[in-house]
Amino acid sequence: MDLLAIHNSSESIAARRAGIRAALLQSSRNLRQGDFERIGVEDIASLVAMYDREFFGGWLAQALRDRTDAPLEFRLSTTMTRAGGRTSRYRRRTRWGGASTRYEIAVASRMLLMTFRDVRRDVVVCGLACADRLDALGRILEHEILHLAEMLVWEESSCSGPRFKKLSRDIFGHTDKSHCLVTAREHAAVAHGIRVGGAVEFDFDGRRRVGRVNRVHRRATVLVEDPRGLPYTDGKNYLKFYVPLDRLKSVVSP
């Protein structure tokens, strides 16, 4: 398939997306509505297969069979904090001196499930406005599918390169490469009033402790000044605590 020769009209793209969305909502055990509450790797696999069929006529699956000795793998990541998705190629030497190649598409499931929840704002992925989580998931996977296609044909892929930009524009109508899913930091700030660098208090073993938020992910990493703690670059010693966000209270100063 000559990927560079593909040029889909906006009407064609919209119609194919609508068909994929309807088919997935009807067949998935998890994705029963646009703002779904749970997702499985089988949903990612189904979506990629539908996109392959509708936009590439099954070429992706055939190219994977021709160029690799392993099926395409999928992963839901609760630790990805910046990228909405990631496509990776893994190569290793075999015991017979050859090489084995496999590909994986990962989706930032925690960021996705935080979006369209407590934080109310516009969500734009790949330059396109999204109405719900399923929209956002679709745009993320479109982006990752193009990375996979580029790797299969040209061995390398960069969403900053002119070739990728042409493919994303002509095949899926994307106008940008980034996303604005809700991050853990944003969710913590809006839903809990907790910000990195902010002073907080919490109870630990029946004792009130006061510190500063150093990092936010599933929990907040809070540094509490204590001579028994580890030394930091500011010349002070801190004990480190991992505290659920709902157990923290913002305070004016430690």
Stockholm file with secondary structure:
# STOCKHOLM 1.0

chainA/1-254         MDLLAIHNSSESIAARRAGIRAALLQSSRNLRQGDFERIGVEDIASLVAMYDREFFGGWLAQALRDRTDAPLEFRLSTTMTRAGGRTSRYRRRTRWGGASTRYEIAVASRMLLMTFRDVRRDVVVCGLACADRLDALGRILEHEILHLAEMLVWEESSCSGPRFKKLSRDIFGHTDKSHCLVTAREHAAVAHGIRVGGAVEFDFDGRRRVGRVNRVHRRATVLVEDPRGLPYTDGKNYLKFYVPLDRLKSVVSP
#=GR chainA/1-254 SS CCGGGCCCCHHHHHHHHHHHHHHHHHHCSSCCSTTCSCCCHHHHHHHHHHHHHHHHTTHHHHHHHHHCSSCCEEEEESSCCSCSEEEEEEEEECTTSCEEEEEEEEEEHHHHHHTTTTCCSCCEETTEECSSHHHHHHHHHHHHHHHHHHHHHHSCCCTTSHHHHHHHHHHHCCCCSCBCCCCHHHHHHHHHCCCTTCEEEEEETTEEEEEEEEEESSSEEEEEEEEEEEECTTSCEEEEEEECGGGCEECSCC
#=GC SS_cons         CCGGGCCCCHHHHHHHHHHHHHHHHHHCSSCCSTTCSCCCHHHHHHHHHHHHHHHHTTHHHHHHHHHCSSCCEEEEESSCCSCSEEEEEEEEECTTSCEEEEEEEEEEHHHHHHTTTTCCSCCEETTEECSSHHHHHHHHHHHHHHHHHHHHHHSCCCTTSHHHHHHHHHHHCCCCSCBCCCCHHHHHHHHHCCCTTCEEEEEETTEEEEEEEEEESSSEEEEEEEEEEEECTTSCEEEEEEECGGGCEECSCC
//
